[in-house]
């Protein structure tokens, strides 16, 4: 699995509209990390354990990539 920064960079490069909609970017990151309904339970467990990148982390990575 790619690290989260590489994943976000790839998404921004392939889908430039994600640069302008943080909620859509976050949703796309989560749907890529947990691609089917069976992984949703794993998503919830990982979220509870702090293993899922937060919305703020994802947005901060996006801002770093697009501004720097």
C-alpha positions in Angstrom: 0.0 0.0 0.0 1.2 3.4 -0.9 1.8 5.8 1.9 -0.9 8.4 2.5 1.1 11.3 1.0 1.8 9.4 -2.2 -1.9 8.4 -2.4 -3.1 12.0 -2.1 -0.5 13.3 -4.5 -1.7 10.7 -7.1 -5.3 11.6 -6.5 -4.6 15.3 -6.9 -2.7 14.7 -10.1 -5.3 12.5 -11.7 -8.4 14.4 -10.4 -7.5 18.1 -10.2 -11.1 19.0 -9.0 -10.2 17.3 -5.6 -7.9 20.3 -4.9 -10.9 22.5 -4.5 -13.2 20.3 -2.4 -11.7 19.0 0.8 -14.7 16.8 1.7 -14.6 15.1 -1.6 -10.8 14.5 -1.3 -11.3 13.0 2.2 -14.1 10.8 1.0 -12.0 9.6 -1.9 -9.0 8.8 0.4 -11.2 6.8 2.7 -12.9 4.9 -0.2 -9.5 4.1 -1.6 -8.2 2.8 1.7 -11.4 0.9 2.4 -12.7 0.0 -1.1 -15.7 -2.1 -0.3 -18.5 -2.5 2.2 -16.8 -5.4 3.8 -13.9 -3.3 4.9 -16.2 -0.7 6.5 -16.0 -2.6 9.9 -12.3 -2.5 9.6 -12.4 1.2 8.9 -14.5 1.8 12.1 -12.1 -0.3 14.2 -9.1 1.5 12.8 -10.8 4.9 13.3 -11.5 4.1 16.9 -7.8 3.1 17.3 -6.6 6.2 15.7 -5.1 4.4 12.7 -7.1 6.2 10.1 -5.8 9.6 8.9 -8.0 12.3 10.1 -9.7 14.8 7.8 -7.2 17.5 9.1 -4.2 15.3 8.3 -5.5 14.7 4.8 -6.1 18.4 4.2 -2.8 19.4 5.7 -1.0 16.9 3.3 -3.0 18.3 0.4 -2.1 21.9 1.3 1.6 20.9 1.6 1.5 19.3 -1.8 -0.3 22.1 -3.6 1.4 25.0 -1.9 4.9 23.8 -1.5 
